[in-house]
Amino acid sequence: MYEKRLIDLALEARKRAYCPYSHFAVGAALLCQDGTIYTGCNIESSAYTPTICAERTAIFKAVSEGKREFICLAVAGGREDADILPITTPCGVCRQVMMEFCNPQTFLIFCASSPENYKAYTLAQLLPKGFAPTNLNY
């Protein structure tokens, strides 16, 4: 299934993380409606605030290429020197960015430690009562 392929790509993207401060490497792989896949890794800055997460890197790469419809995303993260990864969920900022582009009821997020060990959540499960573009329709 596609989740294992996405998890493999997220684990591969994790290897490219630039995380000299937190030493917490994260990779993500985003599946677009048209089948295109975008990957991302976290990129830290010594000023901390300009740091960007792997999930947002993948989403922003896709959006910058004109993609706006997404099916699911896989994320894998943990200490860069870890042999066994924990199940890591996206941060609140990444969840909010997902709300901008994804249907919270159907968009799936695979949080993985390996292709065999993962948990699947909808965006609505990870961000209940999230603020979406539809909230601005008043």
C-alpha positions in Angstrom: 0.0 0.0 0.0 1.0 3.6 -0.4 1.6 4.2 3.3 4.6 1.9 3.4 6.1 3.7 0.4 5.5 7.1 2.0 7.0 5.9 5.3 10.1 4.6 3.5 10.4 8.0 1.8 9.9 9.8 5.1 12.6 7.7 6.8 14.9 8.5 3.8 14.2 12.2 4.0 14.9 12.1 7.8 18.5 11.3 6.9 18.8 14.7 5.3 17.6 16.7 8.3 19.7 19.6 9.5 19.3 19.5 13.3 22.5 20.5 15.0 20.7 22.0 18.0 17.9 19.6 18.9 19.4 16.5 17.4 15.8 15.5 16.6 15.7 14.5 12.9 12.4 14.4 11.2 11.4 13.4 7.6 8.1 13.6 5.9 6.5 12.4 2.6 3.4 14.0 1.2 1.1 12.3 -1.3 -0.8 14.7 -3.6 -4.1 14.0 -5.2 -2.4 13.5 -8.6 0.0 10.9 -7.2 3.0 13.3 -6.9 5.0 12.8 -3.8 7.0 15.6 -2.0 9.5 14.9 0.8 10.8 17.2 3.4 13.1 17.3 6.4 13.4 19.6 9.4 15.9 22.4 9.0 17.0 24.2 12.1 18.5 27.6 12.6 20.6 28.9 15.5 18.0 31.6 16.0 15.4 28.8 16.5 12.4 30.8 15.2 13.3 30.4 11.5 13.4 26.6 12.0 11.0 24.7 9.8 9.6 21.2 10.3 9.7 18.4 7.8 6.0 18.3 7.3 5.8 22.0 6.4 8.9 21.7 4.1 7.0 19.0 2.1 3.8 20.9 2.0 5.4 24.2 1.0 7.5 22.4 -1.7 4.2 21.0 -3.1 2.3 24.3 -2.9 5.3 26.1 -4.5 4.9 23.7 -7.4 1.2 24.5 -7.8 -0.2 21.5 -5.8 -3.2 22.2 -3.5 -4.9 18.8 -3.0 -3.3 16.3 -0.7 -4.3 12.7 0.4 -1.9 11.8 3.2 1.4 12.4 4.8 3.9 10.1 6.5 6.2 11.4 9.3 9.1 9.8 11.1 11.2 11.4 13.7 13.5 10.8 16.6 17.0 11.5 17.9 19.3 11.6 15.0 21.5 8.8 16.5 18.5 6.6 17.5 18.4 3.0 16.3 14.7 2.7 17.2 12.4 5.6 16.6 9.4 6.6 18.6 6.0 7.3 17.0 6.2 11.1 16.4 3.2 13.2 15.6 3.3 16.6 13.8 3.6 19.7 15.9 0.7 22.2 16.3 2.1 24.6 13.7 2.3 21.8 11.1 -1.2 20.7 12.0 -2.5 24.2 11.4 -0.8 24.4 8.0 -2.4 21.1 7.1 -5.8 22.6 8.0 -5.2 25.2 5.3 -5.0 22.6 2.5 -6.4 19.4 3.7 -9.8 18.0 4.5 -9.5 17.2 8.3 -12.0 14.3 8.0 -10.2 12.4 5.2 -6.5 13.6 5.3 -4.5 10.8 6.8 -1.2 11.2 8.8 1.0 8.1 9.2 3.2 8.5 12.2 5.9 5.9 11.9 8.9 4.4 13.6 9.3 2.0 10.7 7.3 0.8 7.7 5.9 -2.0 9.9 5.2 0.1 13.0 3.0 3.1 12.5 -0.2 4.7 13.6 -2.7 6.4 11.3 -4.7 9.4 12.3 -7.0 11.8 10.5 -6.1 15.4 10.8 -9.4 15.9 12.7 -8.1 13.4 15.3 -4.9 15.3 15.8 -6.4 18.8 15.6 -10.0 18.6 16.8 -11.9 21.9 16.3 -9.1 23.2 14.2 -9.2 26.7 12.6 -9.8 26.3 8.9 -10.3 28.7 5.9 -14.0 28.0 6.3 -13.9 29.7 9.7 -13.4 33.0 7.8 -16.8 32.6 5.9 -18.9 35.0 8.0 
